[in-house]
Amino acid sequence: MARTAGSWFRAAQTAREGHVSAGGAEKDVDFVDAGEDVNDAIDAAYRTKYGRYAESYVEPMIGAEARATTLRLVPHEREGDA
């Protein structure tokens, strides 16, 4: 199944915003396309961490489909925020 088929991803692409809860922190965020510089950095980190495994394991995680679905979470600025 393609990563873009997941309901959470379709909802994120449609709404372009969401709410994140992690480690006791709560934040409203905007979902924006990651951009080539972010994708390049993620790919390099992934190769460094998992490069010792078979190429068949690494390549799908850094391929075009994975890059196309990478989103950056940006704190949502609401009117009245300081």
C-alpha positions as CSV (number, residue, x, y, z in Angstrom):
1,M,0.0,0.0,0.0
2,A,1.3,3.4,-0.9
3,R,2.1,5.8,2.0
4,T,-0.3,8.3,0.5
5,A,-3.2,5.8,0.8
6,G,-3.3,6.1,4.6
7,S,-6.2,8.0,6.0
8,W,-4.0,10.1,8.4
9,F,-1.8,11.2,5.5
10,R,-4.8,12.1,3.3
11,A,-6.3,14.1,6.2
12,A,-3.0,15.9,6.8
13,Q,-2.7,16.8,3.1
14,T,-6.2,18.1,3.0
15,A,-6.3,20.1,6.2
16,R,-2.6,21.1,6.1
17,E,-2.8,21.5,9.9
18,G,-3.2,19.3,13.0
19,H,-2.4,18.7,16.6
20,V,0.6,16.9,18.0
21,S,0.9,15.4,21.5
22,A,4.4,14.1,22.4
23,G,6.3,13.8,25.6
24,G,3.7,15.8,27.5
25,A,3.8,18.6,25.0
26,E,0.8,19.7,23.1
27,K,1.0,21.9,19.9
28,D,-1.1,22.9,17.0
29,V,1.0,22.6,13.8
30,D,0.8,23.3,10.1
31,F,1.9,20.5,7.7
32,V,4.1,21.9,4.9
33,D,6.1,20.1,2.3
34,A,9.6,19.3,3.6
35,G,11.6,20.5,0.6
36,E,14.7,19.1,-1.0
37,D,17.1,20.2,1.7
38,V,15.1,18.5,4.4
39,N,14.7,15.4,2.3
40,D,18.5,15.3,1.6
41,A,19.3,15.6,5.3
42,I,16.8,12.8,6.2
43,D,18.2,10.5,3.5
44,A,21.8,11.1,4.7
45,A,20.8,10.3,8.3
46,Y,18.9,7.2,7.2
47,R,21.9,5.9,5.2
48,T,24.2,6.6,8.1
49,K,22.0,4.8,10.6
50,Y,20.8,1.9,8.4
51,G,23.4,1.6,5.7
52,R,24.8,-1.6,7.1
53,Y,21.5,-3.4,6.1
54,A,20.7,-4.7,2.7
55,E,20.2,-2.1,0.0
56,S,16.6,-3.5,-0.5
57,Y,15.8,-2.2,3.0
58,V,17.3,1.3,2.7
59,E,16.3,2.3,-0.8
60,P,12.5,2.3,-0.3
61,M,12.9,4.6,2.7
62,I,14.8,7.2,0.7
63,G,13.1,6.7,-2.7
64,A,10.9,9.2,-4.5
65,E,7.7,8.1,-2.9
66,A,9.1,8.5,0.6
67,R,10.5,11.9,-0.3
68,A,7.1,13.0,-1.7
69,T,5.3,12.2,1.5
70,T,7.7,13.8,3.9
71,L,6.0,16.7,5.8
72,R,7.5,19.3,8.1
73,L,5.6,20.3,11.2
74,V,5.6,24.0,11.9
75,P,4.1,25.5,15.0
76,H,0.8,27.0,14.1
77,E,0.6,30.7,14.5
78,R,-2.8,31.8,15.6
79,E,-4.1,35.3,15.7
80,G,-3.1,36.8,19.1
81,D,-0.1,34.5,19.6
82,A,3.0,36.3,20.9
